[in-house]
């Protein structure tokens, strides 16, 4: 049995608990519960924390501080390999990088800081101690290579799709009562920036048009929502704002009771899509970045063209710092609203299509490319190679 040290940057995101619970055969993943990670879990729920963090990004390489300070920290005894999530490792040990965000600038913070420290990252990633780089989608691999400008790293990169476990439930397809649309910004992040990034403003406007067309609709929004937005839309019939972070059972109940999952995102929220698919929900979303890789248009959901994404996604790289992206987050583009209304209408009018797409998505999670079995097969191959390389190669830079 090989032991892999699961090392987050600041906190262990929920999907990585699945690695601990469902590891590849012959492996176990362990994580350390440190005070910094406990504090990060708490602070991540508050919008003010992100405001401070985004301000710091412009001043210091925030994401590199912790790995640098912990360059002498020892992994748990008996560890065969370190699995670093969204950060380099500066210790003299073998490690693999999980680029869960795909955008290379996230390894530092802001794009300005990334340009200043790109050579530092390049040396760490090119080191013989870095045994592999995991990207979660093909477009993420292209973005990573384009941003770093180090084509030699391609041999280290492995595209391994994320996965969620199969859900033990029976989907009820109601023929009466209002049709329920679900929007989720995050399971455990209590911040308005997630609401804006995932197109919450666009959805609210689309819902108003859908209500006029169909009448019997409900919209559930699980997100922290700006106070002024709540005030504007609270009187709109059928909208329920769920602003508190929910226990898992209540969060799961939202998915189980929904009919359609809608997320007019300005960037791809991949794990949210997998959760929706696992609960047999057809998805309506935009065609930005990796969404077409995850949501298959016409099979597991319906895609809407985002008319402005080309202004901040160039050569597969998403530029979060560009004014164009900040503008889109607060803008309600009429063409995007119209597209959401059109695609959701198709599903409202076709219950058989909703069922067919929902079941196709669930199959992808249970048996297909987003299944635990497929992820583990590909991850085991990478871990086997990494550990064998660590045993046979000198521990050099």
Backbone torsions as a table, in degrees:
resi	resn	phi	psi	omega
1	UNK	NA	120.8	179.3
2	UNK	-92.6	145.3	-178.6
3	UNK	-111.7	126.5	179.4
4	UNK	-114.6	127.7	179.3
5	UNK	-85.7	114.2	-178.9
6	UNK	-88.5	108.8	-172.9
7	UNK	-118.1	104.9	176.3
8	UNK	-75.8	171.0	174.6
9	UNK	-75.3	-61.6	179.2
10	UNK	-118.4	-40.7	-179.4
11	UNK	-143.2	157.2	-179.9
12	UNK	-89.5	107.7	179.5
13	UNK	-64.6	153.1	-171.8
14	UNK	-55.7	-38.0	-175.9
15	UNK	-65.8	-20.6	-179.9
16	UNK	-79.3	-13.1	170.3
17	UNK	-63.3	-26.7	178.3
18	UNK	-67.4	-28.7	174.7
19	UNK	-67.6	-38.7	178.5
20	UNK	-68.9	-41.4	-176.6
21	UNK	-78.2	-34.2	-174.8
22	UNK	-130.8	67.9	-177.6
23	UNK	-78.3	162.4	172.8
24	UNK	-62.0	155.0	-179.6
25	UNK	-58.0	133.4	178.0
26	UNK	87.2	4.0	-178.4
27	UNK	-128.7	153.7	167.4
28	UNK	-136.0	141.6	179.0
29	UNK	-106.1	134.5	178.3
30	UNK	-125.8	148.0	176.9
31	UNK	-132.4	151.9	178.1
32	UNK	-100.5	134.8	178.3
33	UNK	-91.9	92.1	-177.8
34	UNK	-99.6	164.2	-179.0
35	UNK	-66.2	-32.7	179.8
36	UNK	-66.5	-37.9	179.8
37	UNK	-73.4	-34.3	175.9
38	UNK	-65.2	-43.2	179.0
39	UNK	-65.1	-39.8	179.5
40	UNK	-63.8	-39.1	177.2
41	UNK	-60.0	-42.0	-179.2
42	UNK	-69.1	-49.7	-175.3
43	UNK	-66.5	-27.2	-177.2
44	UNK	-65.4	-13.2	-179.3
45	UNK	-84.0	-9.0	-171.7
46	UNK	-113.1	133.8	-178.0
47	UNK	-60.3	-37.1	-178.9
48	UNK	-60.4	-33.2	179.7
49	UNK	-60.8	-40.9	-179.2
50	UNK	-72.6	-34.2	177.2
51	UNK	-61.6	-43.8	178.9
52	UNK	-66.5	-44.0	-178.2
53	UNK	-61.9	-45.1	-178.6
54	UNK	-65.1	-32.9	176.2
55	UNK	-68.1	-40.0	-179.9
56	UNK	-66.9	-30.8	179.8
57	UNK	-53.4	-32.6	-177.0
58	UNK	-78.5	-15.2	-173.0
59	UNK	-106.9	-36.9	-175.4
60	UNK	-139.6	157.2	176.2
61	UNK	-78.0	74.3	-169.7
62	UNK	-51.0	-44.6	-173.1
63	UNK	-72.2	-15.8	178.6
64	UNK	-93.1	-13.8	-174.4
65	UNK	-62.3	-51.4	-176.4
66	UNK	-64.0	-48.6	177.1
67	UNK	-57.7	-36.7	179.7
68	UNK	-68.2	-45.2	-179.4
69	UNK	-66.0	-26.9	-177.1
70	UNK	-99.7	21.4	-178.1
71	UNK	-68.0	-14.3	177.0
72	UNK	-107.9	0.0	178.9
73	UNK	-70.3	137.2	-178.8
74	UNK	-92.4	136.5	173.6
75	UNK	-68.3	166.6	179.3
76	UNK	-54.8	145.3	-179.1
77	UNK	-59.1	136.5	179.2
78	UNK	87.7	6.5	-179.7
79	UNK	-72.8	133.8	177.9
80	UNK	-93.4	-23.7	-175.5
81	UNK	-162.6	146.5	173.8
82	UNK	-100.9	132.8	179.4
83	UNK	-109.0	97.1	-173.2
84	UNK	-89.6	126.7	-178.4
85	UNK	-99.3	109.0	173.8
86	UNK	61.5	35.9	173.7
87	UNK	-162.0	150.6	174.8
88	UNK	-78.2	164.6	175.5
89	UNK	-115.1	126.3	-179.1
90	UNK	-101.4	4.0	178.0
91	UNK	-81.0	162.3	179.2
92	UNK	-86.4	72.7	-179.7
93	UNK	-152.5	164.6	179.1
94	UNK	-81.9	140.6	-177.0
95	UNK	-153.2	158.7	170.2
96	UNK	-122.6	151.6	-179.4
97	UNK	-107.2	129.2	171.6
98	UNK	-101.4	107.9	-179.3
99	UNK	-89.1	68.6	-173.5
100	UNK	-62.9	-25.6	178.0
101	UNK	-92.8	-11.5	177.0
102	UNK	67.0	-35.2	-178.0
103	UNK	-78.4	119.6	-171.6
104	UNK	-61.7	-29.0	-179.8
105	UNK	-63.9	-20.2	178.5
106	UNK	-67.3	-16.9	176.4
107	UNK	-71.6	-14.4	-179.3
108	UNK	-119.6	-48.1	-177.3
109	UNK	144.6	-102.3	179.1
110	UNK	-84.4	164.4	178.3
111	UNK	-67.6	-34.2	177.1
112	UNK	-60.6	-46.3	178.2
113	UNK	-68.0	-33.5	178.3
114	UNK	-62.0	-42.7	179.2
115	UNK	-61.6	-36.4	-179.0
116	UNK	-72.2	-32.5	-173.9
117	UNK	-111.8	14.2	-178.7
118	UNK	-60.6	-38.4	-179.2
119	UNK	-67.0	-34.8	176.7
120	UNK	-62.5	-45.8	177.7
121	UNK	-62.7	-42.9	-179.0
122	UNK	-58.3	-43.3	179.9
123	UNK	-65.5	-41.7	-179.7
124	UNK	-64.2	-42.9	-177.3
125	UNK	-73.8	-30.9	178.6
126	UNK	-80.6	-13.3	-179.4
127	UNK	-60.2	149.6	177.0
128	UNK	-66.7	-15.3	177.9
129	UNK	-74.4	-27.2	175.6
130	UNK	-81.3	108.7	-171.7
131	UNK	-91.8	-8.7	179.7
132	UNK	176.3	157.7	178.7
133	UNK	-128.8	126.0	-179.1
134	UNK	-102.9	122.2	168.2
135	UNK	-109.2	148.2	-172.5
136	UNK	-91.1	-14.2	179.1
137	UNK	-145.8	159.2	-179.6
138	UNK	-63.4	-41.7	179.9
139	UNK	-66.3	-27.0	175.4
140	UNK	-66.5	-38.1	176.5
141	UNK	-62.4	-44.3	179.4
142	UNK	-64.1	-42.0	179.6
143	UNK	-62.9	-42.6	-178.3
144	UNK	-62.0	-47.3	-179.2
145	UNK	-68.0	-40.4	-179.1
146	UNK	-65.4	-38.2	-178.5
147	UNK	-71.0	-41.9	-177.9
148	UNK	-78.6	-30.5	-179.2
149	UNK	66.8	33.0	179.4
150	UNK	-124.9	85.0	-175.2
151	UNK	-60.7	-23.6	-179.1
152	UNK	-64.3	-19.4	-179.5
153	UNK	-73.2	-14.2	-175.5
154	UNK	-57.2	-34.9	-178.8
155	UNK	-64.7	-21.4	-179.9
156	UNK	-88.9	-14.7	-170.7
157	UNK	-87.3	132.5	177.0
158	UNK	-122.5	126.7	175.1
159	UNK	-89.5	113.1	179.3
160	UNK	-126.3	112.5	-177.3
161	UNK	-65.1	144.9	176.6
162	UNK	-68.8	168.2	-177.0
163	UNK	-148.1	153.0	170.5
164	UNK	-129.6	153.6	-178.3
165	UNK	-72.0	157.7	174.4
166	UNK	-63.9	142.2	-179.7
167	UNK	-97.2	136.3	179.6
168	UNK	-92.6	91.0	178.4
169	UNK	-161.8	163.1	176.5
170	UNK	-112.6	121.7	-178.3
171	UNK	-73.5	125.8	176.9
172	UNK	-94.5	124.2	177.3
173	UNK	-103.9	103.0	-175.5
174	UNK	-81.2	138.4	177.1
175	UNK	-99.2	-16.2	179.9
176	UNK	-121.4	170.1	-179.6
177	UNK	82.7	169.1	-178.5
178	UNK	-69.7	146.9	175.2
179	UNK	-78.4	135.8	-171.6
180	UNK	-109.4	122.0	175.9
181	UNK	-100.5	135.4	-178.8
182	UNK	-118.8	135.9	172.4
183	UNK	-126.5	128.8	178.7
184	UNK	-128.2	124.6	175.4
185	UNK	-84.5	-43.2	-179.7
186	UNK	-166.2	151.7	176.5
187	UNK	-72.7	-34.5	-170.4
188	UNK	-139.4	8.8	175.8
189	UNK	-102.0	121.1	-173.9
190	UNK	-103.5	69.3	-173.1
191	UNK	-142.5	141.5	-177.4
192	UNK	-72.0	-21.4	-178.6
193	UNK	-64.0	-31.8	176.6
194	UNK	-65.3	-38.8	178.4
195	UNK	-60.5	-43.2	-178.4
196	UNK	-72.1	-44.7	-178.5
197	UNK	-59.3	-35.3	-175.3
198	UNK	-93.8	13.7	170.2
199	UNK	79.3	28.0	-179.5
200	UNK	-59.3	-37.3	179.9
201	UNK	-65.6	-40.6	178.2
202	UNK	-62.5	-43.4	-178.5
203	UNK	-63.9	-40.3	-179.9
204	UNK	-61.2	-41.4	177.6
205	UNK	-68.3	-39.4	177.9
206	UNK	-63.6	-37.9	-178.9
207	UNK	-63.1	-38.8	178.5
208	UNK	-58.2	-43.2	178.7
209	UNK	-68.5	-38.5	179.7
210	UNK	-65.8	-38.3	178.4
211	UNK	-63.1	-39.3	178.8
212	UNK	-65.9	-32.7	-177.1
213	UNK	-80.7	-39.8	-170.8
214	UNK	-116.0	-24.6	178.3
215	UNK	78.6	-71.1	-172.3
216	UNK	-82.5	76.4	177.6
217	UNK	-133.9	153.0	171.2
218	UNK	-130.0	149.4	176.1
219	UNK	-128.0	122.4	176.0
220	UNK	-109.7	125.1	180.0
221	UNK	-115.2	110.6	175.9
222	UNK	-97.9	93.4	-178.0
223	UNK	-170.9	154.1	164.1
224	UNK	-72.1	128.8	-174.7
225	UNK	-120.6	137.7	177.8
226	UNK	-54.5	141.8	-175.7
227	UNK	-57.7	-39.2	-177.8
228	UNK	-68.6	-30.2	177.4
229	UNK	-71.0	-43.7	176.6
230	UNK	-57.6	-44.2	-178.8
231	UNK	-62.7	-37.5	-177.7
232	UNK	-71.9	-36.4	-171.5
233	UNK	-107.9	-4.0	-174.9
234	UNK	-62.7	-29.5	-179.5
235	UNK	-79.1	-11.8	179.4
236	UNK	-67.6	125.9	-173.5
237	UNK	-65.0	135.6	172.1
238	UNK	92.2	-2.2	-179.5
239	UNK	-92.9	131.9	175.9
240	UNK	-123.8	118.8	176.7
241	UNK	-93.7	120.1	176.0
242	UNK	-108.2	95.8	-170.6
243	UNK	-95.5	-16.3	-179.5
244	UNK	-86.6	147.5	171.9
245	UNK	-66.2	130.4	-172.1
246	UNK	-101.7	149.0	166.3
247	UNK	-59.9	154.4	-173.2
248	UNK	-55.6	-41.0	-178.0
249	UNK	-59.8	-41.5	179.2
250	UNK	-72.5	-37.1	177.5
251	UNK	-64.0	-44.0	178.6
252	UNK	-62.1	-36.5	-179.7
253	UNK	-63.1	-31.2	177.0
254	UNK	-62.8	-44.1	178.5
255	UNK	-65.7	-42.9	-175.9
256	UNK	-66.4	-30.1	-176.0
257	UNK	-92.6	-5.2	-176.7
258	UNK	-85.0	162.7	177.9
259	UNK	-111.6	-34.7	-178.4
260	UNK	-140.5	137.7	175.2
261	UNK	-103.7	123.8	-177.0
262	UNK	-124.5	129.5	-178.3
263	UNK	-148.6	92.8	-178.4
264	UNK	-78.0	57.2	-167.6
265	UNK	-67.8	147.3	173.0
266	UNK	-87.8	-15.1	171.8
267	UNK	-143.0	161.4	-172.6
268	UNK	-78.9	121.0	173.1
269	UNK	-96.3	76.6	-165.0
270	UNK	-58.8	-45.5	-175.5
271	UNK	-67.4	-32.8	176.6
272	UNK	-62.7	-38.9	177.5
273	UNK	-64.0	-42.1	-179.3
274	UNK	-65.2	-38.6	175.4
275	UNK	-59.8	-46.1	179.7
276	UNK	-60.9	-43.6	179.3
277	UNK	-63.6	-38.1	-178.1
278	UNK	-65.6	-23.4	177.4
279	UNK	-100.3	20.1	170.6
280	UNK	65.2	38.9	179.6
281	UNK	-106.1	130.7	169.8
282	UNK	-69.0	149.0	-173.3
283	UNK	-117.5	137.6	169.0
284	UNK	-117.9	122.5	-178.6
285	UNK	-152.3	-179.5	179.3
286	UNK	-85.8	168.2	-178.7
287	UNK	-95.0	24.7	-176.4
288	UNK	-75.2	148.4	170.8
289	UNK	44.2	-113.3	-174.5
290	UNK	-95.0	5.9	-178.5
291	UNK	-56.8	-40.6	177.6
292	UNK	-65.4	-20.7	175.1
293	UNK	-75.2	-29.6	-174.1
294	UNK	-97.7	-46.3	178.6
295	UNK	-102.8	111.0	-177.9
296	UNK	-82.5	113.0	-174.4
297	UNK	-59.8	124.4	180.0
298	UNK	88.1	-8.3	-179.4
299	UNK	-118.1	-54.9	178.4
300	UNK	-108.8	-2.8	178.7
301	UNK	177.7	-170.0	-180.0
302	UNK	-128.6	134.0	-177.9
303	UNK	-103.7	145.9	177.9
304	UNK	-117.4	132.5	179.2
305	UNK	-68.2	129.3	175.6
306	UNK	-89.9	112.5	-170.9
307	UNK	-72.3	-12.9	-174.9
308	UNK	-120.1	2.7	-175.9
309	UNK	-63.0	-28.2	-179.6
310	UNK	-64.9	-15.7	-179.1
311	UNK	-77.1	-18.7	-179.5
312	UNK	-131.9	-2.2	173.2
313	UNK	-116.4	110.1	-175.3
314	UNK	-128.5	127.3	-177.8
315	UNK	53.2	41.9	178.4
316	UNK	73.3	-5.7	-179.2
317	UNK	-91.0	125.9	176.8
318	UNK	-91.0	122.8	-175.9
319	UNK	-100.7	91.6	-178.5
320	UNK	-64.7	-27.9	-174.3
321	UNK	-84.4	-11.6	-176.1
322	UNK	-71.7	144.2	177.4
323	UNK	-56.3	-32.5	-179.3
324	UNK	-59.8	-39.8	179.2
325	UNK	-69.6	-43.6	179.6
326	UNK	-61.9	-34.7	178.4
327	UNK	-67.6	-42.8	-177.8
328	UNK	-65.7	-31.6	-178.6
329	UNK	-62.1	-29.9	-176.5
330	UNK	-110.3	0.6	-178.9
331	UNK	-97.2	146.8	174.4
332	UNK	-113.3	94.5	-175.9
333	UNK	-74.5	124.3	-176.1
334	UNK	-60.2	-35.1	179.3
335	UNK	-67.5	-35.4	178.4
336	UNK	-69.5	-41.6	176.4
337	UNK	-60.0	-46.3	-179.2
338	UNK	-61.8	-39.4	178.8
339	UNK	-64.6	-42.2	178.0
340	UNK	-63.0	-44.3	179.3
341	UNK	-59.7	-44.4	-179.0
342	UNK	-62.8	-47.9	-176.6
343	UNK	-70.0	-40.9	178.2
344	UNK	-65.0	-37.0	178.5
345	UNK	-59.3	-39.9	178.4
346	UNK	-57.4	-43.0	-178.5
347	UNK	-74.9	-35.9	177.3
348	UNK	-60.7	-39.7	-175.3
349	UNK	-83.4	-9.7	-175.2
350	UNK	-129.5	82.9	179.6
351	UNK	-59.9	-33.6	179.1
352	UNK	-67.2	-36.2	177.8
353	UNK	-68.3	-38.7	176.0
354	UNK	-58.5	-45.7	-178.3
355	UNK	-65.5	-43.8	-179.0
356	UNK	-62.0	-45.7	-179.5
357	UNK	-68.4	-40.7	178.6
358	UNK	-60.6	-43.5	179.8
359	UNK	-69.0	-34.8	177.4
360	UNK	-64.5	-41.5	177.6
361	UNK	-63.8	-41.8	179.5
362	UNK	-63.6	-37.3	178.0
363	UNK	-63.6	-38.3	178.9
364	UNK	-61.7	-35.3	179.3
365	UNK	-76.6	-39.1	-175.1
366	UNK	-83.1	-33.8	-173.7
367	UNK	-133.1	-14.3	-170.8
368	UNK	-100.5	-145.4	-170.8
369	UNK	-73.0	-12.7	176.4
370	UNK	-107.5	20.8	-178.7
371	UNK	-86.2	153.8	175.6
372	UNK	-59.8	-39.2	-177.4
373	UNK	-62.2	-45.4	-179.1
374	UNK	-68.6	-43.2	178.4
375	UNK	-58.7	-45.4	-177.6
376	UNK	-65.0	-36.7	178.4
377	UNK	-61.3	-46.9	-177.6
378	UNK	-74.1	-36.3	179.5
379	UNK	-69.2	-38.2	178.8
380	UNK	-61.4	-40.6	178.7
381	UNK	-60.1	-44.4	179.4
382	UNK	-66.1	-45.3	-178.7
383	UNK	-64.9	-40.1	177.5
384	UNK	-59.0	-46.9	-179.3
385	UNK	-64.8	-40.5	-178.0
386	UNK	-65.4	-43.9	-177.9
387	UNK	-71.1	-38.8	176.9
388	UNK	-62.8	-41.2	177.3
389	UNK	-63.0	-39.4	-179.7
390	UNK	-66.0	-31.6	-178.6
391	UNK	-76.3	-30.0	-173.3
392	UNK	-100.8	-19.1	-176.8
393	UNK	-100.4	149.6	175.0
394	UNK	-67.0	146.6	-179.2
395	UNK	-80.7	75.7	-178.7
396	UNK	-116.2	179.3	-178.7
397	UNK	-96.6	NA	NA
